[in-house]
Amino acid sequence: MNIFNLGGAGLGGQDSGQATAAATCSRKGCRQDAGWQLLWNNPRIHTPERRKVWLACNEHREWLEDYLQTRGLWKETVPFTGDPAVNEAR
């Protein structure tokens, strides 16, 4: 599943295509471009193979990892390349 192309046909008969906005950091208030994907899941509500994704800039990567690790939710951190085929969560 790829969140960047779920839209199908857009409004007015136009194809939605790929998202045009830059992917930004998930830290509240941050508008920096994402450089990392933090993969996580909540074992109380998700199956073990499910991965949720937060995006992080270089400045907030460590903070977001610590937030998830403290709660036992973090699984791994991988680079974010901007290519949806590469970035698709498992």
Buried (B, 14 or more C-beta within 10 A) or exposed (E): EEEBEEEEEEEEEEEBEEBEEEBBBBBEEBEBBBBBBBBBBEEEEEEEEBBBBBBBBEEBBEEBBEBBEEEEBBBEBBEBEEEBEEBBBE
